Amino acid sequence: MIVPSIDIMGGRAVQLRGGRYPVLDAGDPWDLATRLSRAGEIAVVDLDAALGKGDNRTIIKKIAAAYPARVGGGIRDLDTACELLDAGAHRLMIGTKADPEFLSHFPAERLIVALDMKAGKIMVEGWTKAVDASLFARMKELSPYAGGFLVTCIDREGSMEGLDMERAAAIVEAAACARVTFAGGTPGGEAGAAEIAALQRLQSDVQAGTALATGGLSLGQAFRAGLSSPGPDGLWPTIVCDEGGRALGLAWSDAESIDAALETGSGIYHSRTRGRWVKGESSGDRQRLLRIDPDCDGDALRFRVRQEGRGFCHTGRRSCFDEGLGIERLSRTIESRKIGAPEGSYTRRLFEDTAFLGSKLREEADELAAATGPTEAAAEAADVLYFALTKAYAEGATLSDIESELDRRTLKVRRRGGAAKPGYAESRKGATWNGIH
């Protein structure tokens, strides 16, 4: 698959030719990340940190907190690595400090070893220093400590000249079970798409920056190159889901609709009776596209969208199956009552009287803490969830915000024991710093 890449220098997204010369200012990194992340995980590289000339950590942490990202560039101490993982980075790309001692502090699946090649030599410290070790020997040494390798051909970086596919196949074979991502020189147009497809057949990925930034290779073209062939009608079945992955309905996508959806950030599909279908164009029930994910075989798609208006179904329902279930349905009910609760109603009082809402939260939490048995625990937990969601919506947060925060917490590597604050009864066991997990 394609891994869109963003290199940051001086707070701007740039592309370098041969690892040295700034050949392109690609714009605001945040705006670029918002667009490129629609096609999946992105790569973000701090060039200033790699060169020891400051860092761009603030914007990189903001991006990592919002979008699935692998982060690299100048990560040479444990504190920096932990800070970026705790901020939400899915994985770290480690180059200069890629040695067993450093890598062993982290789960292997959270690490990608960056092997940057120039004139046949491995380069470190921002591509300024050569290492006396062969590529294959380095891969064999470090494979137990990493979930993947990023192999960058510095000589071809920014050139759009393409990869040496015979050598790429040998590298993939040497990597064994670790997935390889190749970077450097991805060409534009059909040649670039063909390279992505060829590497996908080798079970490897392409990290591309210049080709995408210049428009030589469109995001849709790059994304589709990693998919399996569509059906005989040229369509991919497409499951449309909300932010939390809950199904709203089934649609179809073709090459044109995928390209348009990725370019505009809208829910755009292919109707087998009407052709191109922009969801909400006539009804007003529009969708903001967050991300397209292929399934494990690349022959079906999932569109994650932020649904506006009444819902996805043409009948006006939330989904084509029902009106939603459980916590998600409760959250929409609370959200609607924040706006339309009648004067004197209980819900309106909760939104307007913060002290009252706080007292109900504490009351229900105490009752849940004292609950015994599954039935009572479920009932009391439901009460806590209702008041907790009401508080969140009163403060402007949504269920999607809460779910995103929970997802970010699963990515943290530094944990605390979770001691209760003063004034709350507790067991002192486990109330100390637990380090990296």
C-alpha positions in Angstrom: 0.0 0.0 0.0 0.9 3.7 -0.2 2.3 5.4 2.9 2.1 9.2 2.2 5.1 10.9 3.6 5.5 14.4 5.1 9.0 15.7 5.8 9.0 18.8 8.0 11.7 21.5 8.2 11.3 24.8 9.9 7.6 24.2 10.5 6.9 23.6 6.8 6.4 20.4 4.8 9.3 20.1 2.3 10.7 17.6 -0.2 14.5 17.1 -0.6 16.3 15.9 -3.7 19.1 13.5 -2.8 18.6 14.2 0.9 20.2 17.6 0.7 18.5 20.2 -1.5 15.1 21.7 -0.7 13.3 21.4 -4.0 9.8 21.9 -2.9 7.8 23.6 -0.2 4.8 21.4 0.2 2.9 23.7 2.5 1.4 23.5 6.0 2.1 20.0 7.5 -1.3 20.0 9.3 -3.3 20.6 6.2 -1.3 18.1 4.3 -1.7 15.5 7.0 -5.5 16.0 7.0 -5.7 15.3 3.3 -3.2 12.5 3.0 -4.5 10.6 6.0 -7.7 9.8 4.1 -5.7 7.1 2.4 -4.5 5.5 5.6 -1.4 5.7 7.8 1.0 8.5 7.0 4.7 9.0 7.7 5.9 12.2 9.4 9.7 12.9 9.5 11.3 15.7 11.5 14.2 16.7 9.3 15.4 19.4 11.7 15.7 16.9 14.5 17.5 14.4 12.3 20.1 17.1 11.4 20.4 18.2 15.0 19.1 21.7 14.2 16.1 22.0 16.5 12.8 20.1 16.1 9.2 20.3 15.0 7.8 18.2 17.8 4.8 20.4 18.6 3.2 20.0 15.1 4.3 16.4 14.9 2.6 15.5 18.2 -0.5 17.3 17.0 -0.6 15.2 13.8 0.1 12.0 15.7 -2.7 12.6 18.1 -5.2 13.2 15.3 -4.2 10.7 12.6 -2.6 7.3 12.3 1.1 8.1 11.8 4.5 6.6 11.9 7.0 9.2 13.2 10.7 9.5 12.6 13.7 11.9 12.5 16.2 12.5 15.3 14.7 10.0 17.8 17.8 9.2 19.8 16.8 9.0 23.4 14.2 7.1 25.4 12.3 10.2 26.6 11.7 11.5 23.1 10.6 8.1 21.9 8.2 7.7 24.8 6.9 11.2 24.4 6.0 10.6 20.7 4.4 7.2 21.4 2.4 8.6 24.3 1.3 11.4 22.0 -0.4 8.9 19.7 2.3 7.8 17.2 1.4 4.3 16.0 5.0 3.5 15.3 8.4 5.1 15.4 11.0 5.0 12.6 14.4 4.7 14.3 17.6 5.2 12.3 20.8 6.4 14.2 19.8 4.7 17.5 18.7 1.5 15.9 20.6 -0.9 18.1 19.4 -3.9 20.2 19.9 -2.1 23.5 17.7 0.9 22.5 15.1 -1.0 20.6 14.5 -3.5 23.3 12.8 -0.9 25.5 9.7 -1.0 23.3 7.3 -3.5 21.8 8.7 -4.6 18.4 5.4 -4.0 16.6 5.7 -0.3 17.5 9.1 0.1 15.8 10.3 0.4 12.2 14.1 0.4 11.7 15.1 3.0 9.1 17.9 1.9 6.9 19.0 4.8 4.7 21.2 3.9 1.8 23.5 6.0 -0.3 26.1 4.7 -2.8 25.7 1.3 -1.2 26.4 2.5 2.4 24.0 2.8 5.3 23.8 6.5 6.4 22.8 7.9 9.8 22.6 11.3 11.7 20.4 12.9 9.1 22.1 11.1 6.2 25.5 12.8 7.1 27.5 9.8 8.4 28.2 6.4 6.9 28.0 3.1 8.9 30.4 0.2 8.2 27.7 -2.5 7.9 25.9 -4.2 5.0 22.2 -3.8 4.6 21.4 -7.5 4.9 23.6 -7.9 8.0 22.0 -5.0 9.6 18.5 -6.4 8.9 19.4 -9.8 10.3 20.8 -8.2 13.5 17.8 -6.0 14.1 14.9 -8.1 12.9 14.0 -9.5 16.4 13.5 -6.0 17.7 11.4 -4.4 14.9 8.0 -4.9 13.3 9.3 -3.6 10.0 12.0 -1.9 8.0 12.0 1.4 6.1 14.6 1.3 3.3 15.3 4.7 1.7 17.4 5.1 -1.4 18.8 8.5 -0.7 20.4 8.8 -4.2 16.9 8.6 -5.7 15.1 10.7 -3.0 13.0 13.3 -4.7 14.1 12.2 -8.2 11.0 10.2 -9.1 13.2 7.8 -11.0 11.7 4.6 -9.5 13.2 1.7 -7.6 15.5 -1.2 -8.6 12.8 -3.9 -8.4 15.2 -6.8 -8.5 17.1 -5.4 -5.5 13.8 -4.6 -3.8 12.7 -8.3 -4.1 16.0 -9.4 -2.5 15.5 -7.0 0.4 12.0 -8.2 1.1 13.3 -11.8 1.1 16.0 -10.9 3.6 13.5 -9.1 5.9 11.7 -12.5 6.4 8.5 -11.8 8.4 9.1 -8.0 8.9 7.3 -5.9 6.4 9.4 -3.6 4.3 8.5 -0.1 3.2 10.5 1.4 0.4 11.1 5.2 0.0 13.0 7.3 -2.5 12.3 8.0 -6.1 8.7 6.9 -6.5 7.8 8.0 -10.1 4.6 9.8 -11.1 1.6 8.7 -13.1 1.1 5.1 -14.3 4.7 4.2 -13.6 4.3 5.1 -9.9 1.1 3.2 -9.7 2.7 0.1 -11.3 5.6 0.3 -8.8 3.2 0.4 -5.9 1.3 -2.6 -7.3 4.4 -4.6 -7.9 5.7 -4.0 -4.4 2.2 -4.9 -3.0 2.6 -8.2 -4.7 5.9 -8.6 -2.8 3.9 -7.9 0.4 5.7 -4.5 0.9 4.7 -0.8 0.9 5.8 2.4 -0.7 6.5 5.6 1.3 6.1 8.5 -1.2 6.3 12.3 -0.8 7.5 14.2 -3.8 5.4 12.3 -6.4 2.2 13.1 -4.3 3.2 16.6 -3.4 3.9 17.6 -7.0 0.7 16.0 -8.3 2.7 13.6 -10.5 1.0 10.8 -8.7 -2.6 11.4 -7.4 -3.6 10.2 -3.9 -6.4 8.1 -5.5 -4.1 6.6 -8.1 -1.6 5.6 -5.4 -4.3 4.2 -3.1 -6.0 2.1 -5.8 -2.7 0.7 -6.9 -2.5 -1.3 -3.7 -6.0 -2.8 -4.1 -6.9 -6.1 -5.6 -8.7 -5.9 -9.0 -12.4 -4.9 -8.7 -15.2 -7.1 -9.8 -16.0 -7.5 -13.5 -18.2 -4.4 -13.3 -15.2 -2.3 -12.0 -16.7 -1.9 -8.6 -15.4 -2.5 -5.0 -18.1 -3.3 -2.3 -17.9 -0.5 0.2 -19.0 -0.6 3.8 -19.8 2.9 5.0 -19.2 3.4 8.8 -19.3 6.2 11.3 -16.2 7.5 13.2 -16.3 4.5 15.6 -16.5 1.9 12.8 -20.3 1.2 13.2 -21.9 0.3 9.9 -24.2 2.8 8.3 -24.8 0.9 5.1 -23.4 -0.7 1.9 -22.4 1.2 -1.2 -20.1 0.7 -4.2 -17.0 2.4 -5.3 -15.2 2.7 -8.7 -11.9 4.3 -9.6 -13.5 7.7 -10.3 -15.5 7.8 -7.0 -12.4 6.8 -4.9 -10.3 9.5 -6.5 -13.0 12.1 -6.0 -13.6 11.1 -2.4 -9.9 11.2 -1.5 -9.4 14.5 -3.2 -12.5 16.3 -1.8 -12.8 14.6 1.6 -16.5 13.8 1.0 -18.5 10.7 0.9 -18.6 9.9 -2.8 -19.7 6.6 -4.2 -20.8 4.9 -7.4 -24.5 4.2 -7.8 -25.3 1.3 -10.1 -28.3 3.2 -11.4 -27.2 6.8 -11.3 -23.4 6.7 -11.7 -21.4 9.1 -9.5 -23.2 9.7 -6.2 -22.2 12.4 -3.8 -23.9 11.6 -0.5 -26.1 14.5 0.7 -25.9 16.5 -2.5 -29.7 16.6 -2.8 -30.8 15.7 0.8 -28.3 17.8 2.7 -27.2 14.7 4.7 -23.6 15.1 3.8 -20.5 13.1 4.9 -17.0 14.2 5.7 -14.6 11.4 4.7 -12.1 10.6 7.4 -10.4 7.6 6.0 -10.7 4.7 3.5 -9.4 1.3 4.6 -9.0 -1.8 2.4 -9.9 -5.1 3.9 -7.2 -7.8 4.4 -7.4 -8.9 0.7 -7.8 -5.5 -0.8 -11.0 -6.4 -2.5 -13.5 -4.5 -0.3 -13.4 -1.0 1.3 -14.5 0.7 4.5 -15.3 4.4 4.4 -15.1 6.0 7.8 -17.2 9.2 7.7 -18.6 11.9 9.9 -22.3 11.8 9.0 -24.3 15.0 9.0 -28.0 15.6 9.0 -30.5 12.8 9.6 -28.4 9.9 8.7 -27.1 7.7 5.9 -30.2 5.9 4.8 -32.5 7.4 2.2 -35.4 6.9 4.6 -33.8 9.4 7.0 -32.6 6.8 9.5 -29.2 6.8 11.0 -28.3 3.6 9.1 -29.8 1.3 6.5 -30.3 -1.3 9.2 -31.7 0.5 12.3 -31.5 3.7 14.3 -28.4 2.7 16.0 -27.7 0.8 19.3 -26.4 1.3 22.8 -24.0 4.1 23.7 -23.9 5.6 20.2 -27.7 5.9 20.1 -27.7 7.3 23.6 -25.1 9.9 22.6 -27.2 11.2 19.7 -30.2 11.4 22.0 -28.3 13.5 24.5 -26.8 15.7 21.7 -30.3 16.4 20.4 -31.6 17.3 23.8 -28.8 19.7 24.4 -30.4 21.8 21.6 -34.0 21.0 21.9 -34.8 20.0 25.5 -38.1 21.7 26.6 -38.1 24.3 29.4 -38.3 22.7 32.8 -37.2 19.2 31.6 -34.8 17.0 33.6 -32.3 16.9 30.7 -32.3 20.7 30.3 -31.7 21.1 34.0 -28.7 18.8 33.7 -27.2 20.9 30.9 -27.9 24.2 32.7 -27.1 23.3 36.3 -23.4 22.1 36.4 -23.5 21.6 40.2 -26.5 19.4 39.9 -25.0 17.4 37.1 -21.8 17.0 39.1 -23.7 15.7 42.2 -25.5 13.1 40.0 -22.2 11.9 38.5 -20.7 11.4 42.0 -23.9 9.7 43.3 -24.1 7.3 40.4 -20.3 6.5 40.5 -20.7 5.7 44.2 -23.7 3.4 43.5 -21.7 1.6 40.7 -18.8 1.1 43.1 -21.1 -0.5 45.6 -22.9 -2.7 43.0 -22.8 -6.4 43.3 -23.6 -9.0 40.6 -23.8 -8.5 36.8 -27.4 -7.2 36.7 -26.9 -4.4 39.2 -23.5 -3.5 37.9 -24.8 -3.2 34.3 -27.7 -1.0 35.5 -25.5 1.3 37.6 -22.9 1.5 34.8 -25.6 2.6 32.4 -26.5 5.4 34.8 -22.9 6.5 35.0 -22.6 6.5 31.2 -25.7 8.6 30.8 -24.5 11.3 33.2 -20.9 11.1 31.9 -22.0 11.6 28.3 -24.3 14.5 29.4 -21.3 16.1 31.0 -19.1 15.6 28.0 -21.7 17.1 25.6 -22.3 20.0 27.9 -18.6 20.8 27.7 -18.6 20.4 23.9 -17.0 16.9 23.7 -18.6 14.1 21.6 -18.7 10.3 21.8 -16.2 10.3 18.9 -13.8 12.5 21.0 -14.1 10.1 23.9 -13.4 7.1 21.6 -10.4 8.8 20.1 -9.0 9.5 23.5 -9.4 5.8 24.5 -7.6 4.8 21.3 -4.8 7.2 22.0 -4.4 5.7 25.5 -3.9 2.2 24.1 -0.8 3.6 22.3 0.9 4.9 25.5 4.0 3.1 26.6 4.5 4.8 29.9 2.0 3.8 32.6 1.3 4.9 36.2 -0.1 2.8 38.9 -3.3 4.9 39.1 -3.3 6.0 42.7 -6.5 7.6 43.9 -6.5 11.3 44.6 -6.5 12.5 48.2 -9.9 12.2 49.8 -10.8 8.9 48.1 -10.4 5.6 49.8 -7.9 3.4 48.1 -5.5 0.5 48.4 -1.9 1.8 48.2 -0.8 -1.2 46.1 0.4 -0.3 42.7 0.5 3.4 43.4 4.0 4.0 42.1 5.6 4.7 38.7 5.6 1.5 36.6 7.9 2.7 33.8 7.6 1.7 30.2 5.2 -1.1 29.2 
